[in-house]
Amino acid sequence: MPADAIAELLQSSRKIAVVGLSSSPLRPSHGVAAYMQSNGYKIIPVNPEISNVLGEKAYPSLLDVPEKIDIVNIFRRSEHVAPIVDQAIQLKVAAIWMQEGVVHDQAAEKARRAGIFVVMDRCILKEHHARFG
């Protein structure tokens, strides 16, 4: 995957649904989402356990989000990825981003076959910071 494809994705996207976003500031998902929010992205929390975080309403699943999603950023263990990817395919999102340590080759391949750009096992904060400081 060419590095510039990630830069293009990050430049063309504005709304990031963060699946598994925690309300605890100690969790990596919270820090990453706060960073992306501070860099102009709208964060859409997706977590059935919370009602809001970072000043945004949380939704129980991707299918409950009432607006268009540009990137689905997954902060869930790899064994929970497949149904999230299925929902993302159903919603025809442009990109699925699996954070560091999140790897599901079958789900990634299924998403790619559906025309979705997939980034796997990489941190969106680190990739953004490397390109845009």
Stockholm file with secondary structure:
# STOCKHOLM 1.0

chainA/1-133         MPADAIAELLQSSRKIAVVGLSSSPLRPSHGVAAYMQSNGYKIIPVNPEISNVLGEKAYPSLLDVPEKIDIVNIFRRSEHVAPIVDQAIQLKVAAIWMQEGVVHDQAAEKARRAGIFVVMDRCILKEHHARFG
#=GR chainA/1-133 SS CCHHHHHHHHHHCCEEEEETCCSCTTSHHHHHHHHHHHTTCEEEEECTTCSEETTEECBSSGGGCCSCCSEEEECSCGGGHHHHHHHHHHHTCSEEEECTTCCCHHHHHHHHHTTCEEECSCCHHHHHHHHHC
#=GC SS_cons         CCHHHHHHHHHHCCEEEEETCCSCTTSHHHHHHHHHHHTTCEEEEECTTCSEETTEECBSSGGGCCSCCSEEEECSCGGGHHHHHHHHHHHTCSEEEECTTCCCHHHHHHHHHTTCEEECSCCHHHHHHHHHC
//
